[in-house]
Amino acid sequence: MRVVIAEDHALLRDGLTRILRAFDFDVVASVDNGPALLPALITHRPQVAVIDVRLPPTFTDEGLQAAIAARSQIPGLPILVLSQHVEPMYARELLSTPHGGVGYFLKDRVSNVGEFVDAVRRVAAGGTAMDPEVISQLLARREPLAVLTAREREVLGEMAEGRSNAAIATKLRITEKAVSKHINNILTKLDMPPSEDDNRRVLAVLAYLNA
Amino acid sequence: MGQWIRRGVRAVLAGVAAIGLAVTNIPLLAVAVVALILIPVPFLGMALVPWAMALVRARVNLERRLASRTGVPVARPYHPRPERAVPGGWRRFRWIVTDPATWRDLAWLVPGAIIGIALGAISLAIPLYGLAGLTLTPLWIWLGTGWYGYGATWSIDTFGEGLLCLPQGAAILAGGLWLAPWLRRVDASFARLLLAPTRAAELRLRVTQLTVTRADTVDAQAAELRRIERDLHDGIQARLVSLGMMIGLADELIDRNPTAAHEMLAEARESSGTALVELRHLVRGIHPPVLAERGLGGAVRALALSLPIPITVDADLPGRLDTPVESAAYFAVAETLTNLVRHSRAHSGSVALRYADGTLTMVVTDDGAGGADPAAGTGLRGIERRLAAFDGTMALSSPSGGPTVITMELPCALSSPKTMHSFATD
């Protein structure tokens, strides 16, 4: 799978490249600043891009802006955004760009290599990967979630992160059948339409939490 | 209609009070002159002058307050009292006689009295004459003898001429009431001429104020640095030390006991994760990353998203502020919002950020219970101090029952024009 990396810290860029190569990804280009990112994406047309939010020359949210701009130039380009801190506001902006896999992760998560690689694969496949920190911040401020049981809230969180039913079942050590039952209860309680498509359901949940 | 009548009556009464006050100027001047003459008398002279001047100052400060009330603010120009200035001592005497404001006060006493009495008399006389025309008309009519008149009617000879006094009286009364507040302002302006701080005194007041705010700022900065140092020392540093130990141990164990080494490494990774969480919190407290990335408007929006009650943010800033001001403004708004969430029992709130004529205005409103009191130690004082470092101000309006409106103003310059795109995120 072909990847483009944008990260200004040499150490982290090197670390990301090593990890991805160890899992048989093909890192076709890595850039260390904002302006170089878009041309690299257009030239290489990667299957997924891993981008740091804060890039030179401005050291503001250049990476995020470039990611959003890239999505409008290359529709459906899967993007995983990495950052030292997560802001639900940024997640919201990323999610508002039209279709294609989106991920938004803390850099810390990369140390859990298996999970990170899994998230890259999920995003590349057009899915969603949201950092648990974003989700917990979103869950913390929603009053209506009081109608859910503790278990349902847990399942909702996992679902919002972008996990499949199978993955949620494994993580919470319950059967897949139990997971889909919980999900149906959640959708009913929150007054959301049931949906067969996993990712569409995730996006609906995120949109609900972000409202 | 009723408004200007009320204002006029109040100004007439103030004019009468001013006459009474002006009369006291003369004995005060006499007391001051006697005190000055007695300076050579040992022990007595030096004690008398400060005492006499204290009386003069009390009177003159009252005049300043009254002037400020009519919309002509007059600040107090006096030198601050020196340390260890005992009554009757040399220091106190020197403090009084070397202050130019002392002599300006004395210089004002006589002209101030003359102007005060004259203006007070005019502002009382005109409405009184008008009242006379209205109330004594029957008398004029009855007298109608040709040896008396009123206003423009000289002399009153007939019943009709007597009746003419009514409209004239009304017009004169109205004119007098309308004129009275203006006369108060003239009086106040004259007071300002001699009683307001001179340019030098104004600079001195400014220096005093800057000294206070600088001390506050330095204290706050030092406390902040101490807090950061403690957090780093007790948190992250200790964690990194233990991390190094774990990795070292895993390195030792890797050949002898791979399973234990595995466990060690897993633990080390978890520990590094915790260290990063702590570090993130610390960084957010020093300077929130989103503020560096998005500026004040974006950072306040991000903050509002994280609060449990809906806060609408309306930010209209044509550019970025300088970093120190931006930071002060952000923390002022953040602390205000924290207070709002914690104390106001509000269901919703709003933040408006505006920039015009070199001033950033931040208005935070909530629909809560009101009754916020800066003296109650709800952190409002801290916000005030934070803003004062940049000559900013905070005004609070919080009637019981709400709504609470906090208006903060910061004089500042905008640095770079907006380079940020905005996205429709709603």
Interface residues (C-beta under 8 A of the other chain):
Chain A: V53 R54 T58 F59 T60 D61 Q65 I68 Q84 H85 E87 P88 M89 R92 E93 S96 L106 D108 S111 N112 Q137 A140 R141 E143
Chain B: R269 S272 G273 L276 V277 R280 V283 R284 P289 V290 A292 E293 R294 G298 R301 A302 L305 S306 L307 P308 T419 M420 H421 F423 A424 T425
